[in-house]
């Protein structure tokens, strides 16, 4: 059964902390997925790399052992849950594609329990405590949409959320909503001076994607402190769902494990795009210079 582009759909976001035990994290995620479904969620999105703590805080080759193939044990487990509950699950995983080739990958698992497709994170950061280039090969899937039973969804991952090009291209393929599984937080040395501004920028850029494209946006982040006290990350939660004009229709706290559930109505997209016709007025004949790294 395919979705109707005019039908309302309900999304759930699972914001949680993670332990050092991947099995424990998967069990917690399953419990939270069940809770979201019981509250009416039809599409449930988990945070970035939910099976483990955020291991990219250090460059350690032994941590490649956390990766698994897709399909693999976790997608099989989540597939059974999706089929049992009749829901769609978006799961961010550390994918072992081949020896020496690993990706930060989001799997979209359909309500029948089968993998409908994968998106491999395109933009890979390399910052203090975010050493992702050590682990992840840049994605090669392009910016995809997935027709699920309940909605047509676009999936992007964390660092992708800062790039308007990614949101635009995913939106232009007809998505009803953009999901952003995320792992982002404060450095202990920066929180006092920059923390408020960093969180506000993170929220603002994604709300701007919603406005510029007339589309729902859902960002789900983790919470909790991970790593040594003086050299770890405090993940700031604040998961949210924005409507197509950037208005927050659900928002979580910075500190607590929470489940957000919100209803999305494609008719709201139609209304916003009729009154703010940014897609109509795009000058696609004039944008070719954007393919250059820099315009001298």
N, C-alpha and C positions, 0 to 999 in steps of 0.2 A: 504494500500500500504506500503510495507516494503522498506527499503533503499537498495541501492546497495553499497557494500563495496568499489567499485571503483569510485563512483560518488563524485565530489567535493560538499562541503556544506559550508554554510556561518553562522557564529556565531555572536551574538551580546551580549555585556556586558553592563549593565546599572549601572553606578557609580553615586550615588546621595547622598545628605544629607537627613536627616530625621527630622521631627518635632515631637512634643509630641502627635499629633493626628493621630492614625492609619488610619482612613479613608482618611485623606489628603495624607498620604504616599502611600496608595494603589492607589489613583487617580493619583498621580504623576507617580507611577510605570507604570500604564496603558498607560499614555500619552507617557512615554519613550519607552515602548514596541512597541507602534504604530510607533514611530519614527524609531526605530531600524528595524522594519519590512519594513517600507517604503524605508529604505536604503538597503534592500535585505537580512536582517538577517532571517535565517530559524529556528535557535535555539537561544532563548534569555534567558540569565541567569541573575537573580537578585542577589543582594548582600545578605549576611547572615542577617536573621531576619529583612527583609526590611520593615515590617509593622510598626515598632516602632523604637524609639531610642534604643541604646544598653543598655538594662535595667540591665544587669549583673554587672554593675559598683557597685551595692549595693545588700545586702541581705535583701529583703523586700517581705514578704509573700503576700502582696496585689498585687504584680506584676504578680502573677500567673494568675490573671484575664485577662492578655493579651493573654493567650493561647487559642487555638481553636482546634476542632477535624479536622482530615483529613480522608475522605472528610469533607469540612466545607464551611463557607461563602467565604473565600478567594479563595480556590481552585475552587469553583463554578464560581466565578467572573472571575478568570483567564482562566478557561475552556471555557467560552463564548468568551473571546478575542482570545484564541488560535484557536478555531473553526472558528471564523469570519475571522481571518487573515491567517489561514492555516499554523500556525507555532507551534513549540514546545517551551514550557516555563519551565524553571527550577526555582522553587520558594522555598526559605528557610523560614521555618515557625516554630513558637513556638507551638508544638503539644501537646494538651491535649489528652493523650491516654486513661486514666481512672483517677478516683479520686486518687490523690497522685502520679501519674505516668505521667511525662512530658518529652518530647524529643525535641531536636534541630534537625529538620527534613527537608530534601529537597524533595519536590514533583516534579516528572517529569510528566508534563501535555502534552499529545500528541496533534497532529494537528487536531484530531477529537474532542478535548475538554475533553477527558476522562483522568483520572489519570492512567498513565502507570505503576507507581510504586513509592515507597518512599525509601529513604535512611536515616537512623537515625545516626547522628553523633556518631562515635565510641570513639574518644579520647576527653575527657572532661577536660578542664584546670581548674586550681584553682590558680590564681595569683592576686596580687593587682589590683583591678578594673576589674578583669575578674573572677568573682565568679560564674562560670558556674556549679560547682558541687552542689551548693545550688538549682539550678533550674532543671538540666537535668539529667535524667537517662541515663547511657551509652547505645548506640545503640545496637541492637540485630539482625540487618539485615545482617551483614557481608558486604563484599565489592562487590557491585552489578554493573552490566551493564544493560542498557536499550536500546532495539532496538526501535529507533524512526523512523519516516518517512524519515529522512535525514541522520542519522548517528547512530552508536552504541556508546552510551555515558556512561562514568563512572562519578559518582558524589561523591565528598568528601566535607567536610565542615571545613573550617578555621583551627583549631588546628590539624586536620588530615593532613594538608599540610606539616607538619614537619616530617612526618613518611614515610620513603621509603618503608616500608612493605605495607602500605595502597596503595600507588601508584603502586607498583609492582603487588599486587594481583588484583587490578582493571584492570590493563593493561593486565594481563595474561588471563583475560576473554574475550579479543578481542575488547576492546574499541578503538575507533578512537580518542577520546579526553577525557581528565579529566577536569571536571569543579570543581572549588573551590570557592563557595560563602564564603565571608570573612567579618569579622569586626575586624580590627586590627589598632592600632594607638599608638601614643606616650603619655606617662605620662608627664605632664608639667615639672616635676622635672628631667626628664631623657633626654628630647629631645636634649638639647644643647650638652651633653656629649656623648650620645649613639645613637641619632636618625639616623644619617647617616648609621652607622654600622647595626642597627636593620633593616632598610629598605633594605639595600643591602643583608643581610642574608635571609630575607623573599623572595626577588626576586630570589636569587641564589639557594635556596633549591628547589624551584619549577621548575626552569629551569633545575636543575639537574635531577628531575624526568622525564622531557621530554627527556633528553639525555639518561638516563639509560634505558628507556623503549621504545625509538623511537616512541613517541606519542605526539600529540598536548596537550597543557596544557592551560587552561584559568582560570585566577584568577580575581574575581571581588570584589572590596572593596568599602566601603562607604567613604564619605568625610564629613568634618565639625567638629566642636568642640561640644561635648556633656557633660553636667554636670557642676558643679561649676568651676569657673576659676582656682582655685588652687587644684582642686581634680577631674578633669574630664579627658577626652581623646580627643586628636586631631587625628582623623582618617586620614590616610595618602594616601588614594586613590591609585594611581599608578597601577590601574587595567591593566592587560596585557594579551596578547595571544602569546604563544611561539610555534614555529614549533618543529618537532621531534628531532632537533639537538640543541635546546635551543636558537635559534635565535628569537628575539622579532619581531613579524610581526605587532603588534599594541600595543600601550602603552598610558595610560592616565596620566594626571598630578597628583600632590599631593593634589591639592586644589579645582579643579573645578568639577562640575557635568558634566559628559561626557558620550557619547555612543560610544563604540568601535564596529566596524564591520570588520570582516576579513574572507577571504576565506581559507578553509582548504582542502587540496588535499590528499586523502589516498595514492596516488602514491608517495608522499613525504615520507610517513612512510615506504613504500616498499624500496625506494632508501636508506634511512638512515639505515634501518635494514640489508640490504644486505652488506653495506660497514662497518658498525659498529655492528657486530652480537653479541651483548651482550646477547640476549635471547638464541641464539644457544649455547653459551659457558658457560652458567650457570651450576654449579656443583650441581645439585639438590640432588645428593647422599650424599653431605657433609654438608648440611645446617640444619640438625635437631637440633643442639645446639641453634639455634636462638629462639626456643620455650622456652628456659629458661630465667628467669628474669635476671640472671647474671651468668657468667661462672667462678666458683671458681677455 
